[in-house]
Amino acid sequence: RMTESITRNSAATMLTVYDVARMLNCSARTVYRLTDSGKMPRPVKLGALVRWPKAVIERWIADGCPSIRMGGNR
């Protein structure tokens, strides 16, 4: 049962693409474009689900939304 509560608590700190889009005041498609271009943190894939850790997104926004890409082109 402890595992269930940990899983539930962890899931509560994960954001959907729509949550992130709302935080950034943009569309879900823009969130995917920013992610694909390396301009924002990569999501965590949970099976077929795509989620962003809330703390990571909040820190990224607080830091002024810096580009995440390091190095050259993909």
N, C-alpha and C positions, 0 to 999 in steps of 0.2 A: 504494500500500500504506500510505502514511502516513495517508491519509484513512481507510482501514479501521481503523487502530489508534486514531485520534482518535475515530472514531465509536464504537468499542467502549469506549474509556475514558469517553466522554461518557455512553454508555448505562449504564455501571456506576454513575454518580453520579445516576441518575434512579430515583425510587421509584415503585412501583405503589401503587394505592389500598390494597392489602393491607399493603404495607410501612408506609405512613403510619399505617394503623389499628393495626398492631402497636406502633408507636412511641408512639401516643397511648392505647393500651389501650382501644380502642373498635371498633365495627364499621365496615366499609367504607361502609355507608349513612350513618353519622354523619359520616364524613369528607366525603362528598358534600354533606350538609346544611350542615356548617360552611363549606364552600367556597361553596355557593350563597348562603348568608346573609352572606357577606363577612367571616366570622370567622377565616378562615385564608387563606394564600396561594393564589392561583389556580394550577391546574395548567398545564402546557405540553401542547398537543395535537400529537401526532406522527402525522398521518394519523388513523386511528381509535383510536390509543392515547392514553391520558391518563396523564401522568407528572408528578411533582413533583421539582424539583432537590433533592437530598439536603441540600446546604449551606443552601438557603433554609428547609427544614423544621427543620433543626437550629438555625439562628439564631432562627427563630420560637419554637421551644420554649425555647431558652435565654433569650429575652426575656420569657418568661412567657406565651406564647400570646396576645399582644394582638390585639384586633380589627383586621382589615385595612381594613374599610370606611371610606372617607373621604366625607364629605358626607352627603346625604340618602338617601332610599329609592331603590331601583332602579326 
